[in-house]
Amino acid sequence: MSLTLLAVFFTLAILGVPLSVALGLGTLSVLWWFELPISMITQRMGTSINSFLLIAVPLFIMAGLIMERGGLSERIFDAAQSLIGRFRGGLGQVNIASSFVFGGISGSSVADIASLGPITIRSMTSRGYPLDYSAALTLITATLATLVPPSILIIISASAAGLSVGGALAGGLGPGILLAVALALYNYWISRRRGYGAQMAWDGRQAIRALLRAAPSVGAPIIILTGMFSGIATPTEAAGLAVLYTLLIAGLVHREIGWRDMLELAIEAGRTAGAVLLILMVASAATYIFTIDQLPRKASSLLAFFDASGFMVLILMGIVFLIVGMLMDIVAAALMLIPVLMPAAVQAGVDPMHFLVFMSAALAVGLASPPVGTCLFATAYVARLPMQALVRAALPFYAINIIVLVIVAALPQIVLWPVWLLT
């Protein structure tokens, strides 16, 4: 049954059918062919979406849109630029830091590129950075939003896996920081070696002005992180506070957004969240077929045959995650892989939280990889750069991503220590 579902799904996906529709039709065809109750589709879809935690998804998307439209993301970039942008390779570090902070508000890599991408690429090229390097760095730093709280992928994956959403978000901090540090070290080395970035004199007044302008904007990630990890607010409540805060700052302090813009932003956030949550609903029905077909047990038996350690199991699964992430939407991929591979990983001695965050980090690489990486297409469009040139310039960053994944697989403490400390 599972192979029939996957065959129908991939056939329809190759033909260009939207992933949620392809998965739904594959599930429906299997239920009909094997004479299983078709009513399970509606039951599973309704149950999967009946979650207070999932309300956080459209709210975080909404906060990111307000940040983009209200100019808050641009002020964050300007503040970082005033502090470290004057050093050799400094604007590259600004690119990394800005994406880390903005990802801690929107939870969306594509939103990061749409808002910060034009600013960072234009600023870097004007300071002597090659266009292809600027675009490649922007492409890879955008994937940080898939790791750092409040990652939408981690929220949905943790909800589907039955794990603590707050704990999973805290676990994403470790790999996110590790990747950001690795990118910063490489950017420093390559900038000094090739002379990227013109050095400028320090302007204290401009720096203070930029910091004061950005101070209200930085309050949003502080509210999100402290609210969730202090226990004061749930992820959903923190998302609601983030929307309210960013709206007040963008509307009353910066005066760059009005009440009339709210309807347009709400529709856009709803459309984006709806596409993501529809995949979750349909994938829950497909999970029913995987369960009754005992696919998780079969996967566990296969891994037990190899008698591999937890580290090797994650490495083998990481290869699967990278390939699948390059070929399909990462949310759909996560929802299909969790019920099949997580039981096998747990049986091999891998902590469920470690598996979930490692999977998210591996799938995030797919956002920046051909042939269907959404961030790849978005960056190529923003930078006006041919896809081949962008992929070629991003090769060193892909290698850094792989190294980080191996380290995360080998050292579960990178994921688990933030979970223990913050939740």
Secondary structure, 3 states (H helix, E strand, C coil): CHHHHHHHHHHHHHCCCCHHHHHHHHHHHHHHHCCCCCHHHHHHHHHHHCCCHHHHHHHHHHHHHHHHHCCHHHHHHHHHHHHHCCCCCHHHHHHHHHHHHHHHHHCCHHHHHHHHHHHHHHHHHHCCCCHHHHHHHHHHHHHHHHCCCCCHHHHHHHHHHCCCHHHHHHHHHHHHHHHHHHHHHHHHHHHHHHCCCCCCCCCHHHHHHHHHHHHHHHHHHHHHHHHHHCCCCCHHHHHHHHHHHHHHHHHHHCCCCCHHHHHHHHHHHHHHHHHHHHHHHHHHHHHHHHHHCCHHHHHHHHHHHHCCCHHHHHHHHHHHHHHHHHHCCHHHHHHHHHHHHHHHHHHCCCCHHHHHHHHHHHHHHHHCCCCCCHHHHHHHHHHCCCHHHHHHHHHHHHHHHHHHHHHHHHCCHHHHHHHHHHC
